[in-house]
Structure formats: C-alpha cells, structure tokens
Amino acid sequence: DTAVSQTPKYLVTQMGNDKSIKCEQNLGHDTMYWYKQDSKKFLKIMFSYNNKELIINETVPNRFSPKSPDKAHLNLHINSLELGDSAVYFCASSPTGGGAVDTQYFGPGTRLTVL
Amino acid sequence: QKEVEQNSGPLSVPEGAIASLNCTYSDRGSQSFFWYRQYSGKSPELIMFIYSNGDKEDGRFTAQLNKASQYVSLLIRDSQPSDSATYLCAVKRSSASKIIFGSGTRLSIRP
C-alpha cells in the first residue's frame, strides 16, 4: 500500500563508513528525488531523476552517488561518511518533472546518524 | 537573501482562531507555490498548491498569492490542536523541475 517507501528508517554508523539508502515508489511517477533535511528543518534538494535519467544534481559532495535502476527506484550511496552528513534523508516522487504543478510525495525518511 | 523565507516561529494560536502563515520569495519567475505540513518526526505532506493571484480555498485552508509583492500565505480557520506542525512553503519555476523549500514555520495550537 505504501506509496513511497525507504529503507532503512534509521541508520547509525561510524565516520568513514559507506552506506546506502533505498527508495521505491509504486505510484507510477516518472520523477524521483533525494532531499536532505538538517536539524533546523531546512529541506534541500540533492538529486532528481526523470525516467532513470539524472536531471538535477545540486552542489553535493561527490561522496554522494544516486543510482536509478528503473523509474520506480532511486537509491543513494554515501561514501566516507562524515559527521555533517547526519540528517534526515527523504526520497520523493512526482508525476511530472517540468510542469508548473508538481506535487511531491515524500517517503517516511531515513534518519542518518554519523558517530 | 534566501530564495524562500518564512518566520521560523513558533507561532502560537488559540484553538478555534485563525492561524496565518506567511512566506516571501525572491525569484520573480516563480509560477507555482505549495504549502506542505510536516508533523514532528514525519515526512512533509502537501496541503495546497496555488499558481494564480488571489485566494484558493480548500476546507479550513486558504492559500493567498500576490505575485507583485512576491508573497504567499496560508490561513487556517478554526484551528485545531491537530494543526500543530511545521508548515513548509515551497516555490517552483515552471521552466525548471526543482522546488525550493523555505525553512518552515512551527505552528502551535493551544487548547
């Protein structure tokens, strides 16, 4: 039933480790996103894929690498984790990537804590 | 200047009153405007979108847009304790696929 799902929900790891977060949507949407929400609640876009193609790549360290095996999945791999990477990461999807009206449907979030 | 600005709050409103949330944006080319609600520990969920100047009503919620003043607001009538949450304003240019979010206003409805 879940529209946008993410795993894991919580991730606690040590500095320097590599970790992945997975996202899946069953809404049939063409566009998927990764957002980072910091402790001040500021929600900032990181990446966006439209039908498996990267269309938005914000100023994000290249330790972060998104991968979209198909349009229903968008995964995020993070290398050499740093303390500043601690945040909640939200996956989202939307039915269109470029129209004026673009409702985003968010997953439940993955709370990443780097120790 | 931030692209989308909101007062962080907290905004405290008595139950039954009208809560008024405000947002300003810097990009005059913005075409679409969204209000998302985010409960603590949960993900954002869309409440309303608006893209024409004026008011748009949906139940207890009214979104107001003034493109000349680069201002969008959300009014919540008959505020309920369940309305206590952080409200995120978001803005989009029609030619791009990126939505810019404000940092949110925390609303608290006191019984």
Interface residues (C-beta under 8 A of the other chain):
Chain A: T31 K40 K41 F42 L43 K44 I45 S48 N50 I55 I56 F90 G97 G98 G99 A100 V101 D102 T103 Q104 Y105 F106 G107 P108 G109
Chain B: Q31 S32 F34 Q38 K42 S43 P44 E45 L46 F49 Y51 T86 L88 K92 S94 S95 A96 S97 K98 I99 I100 F101 S103 G104
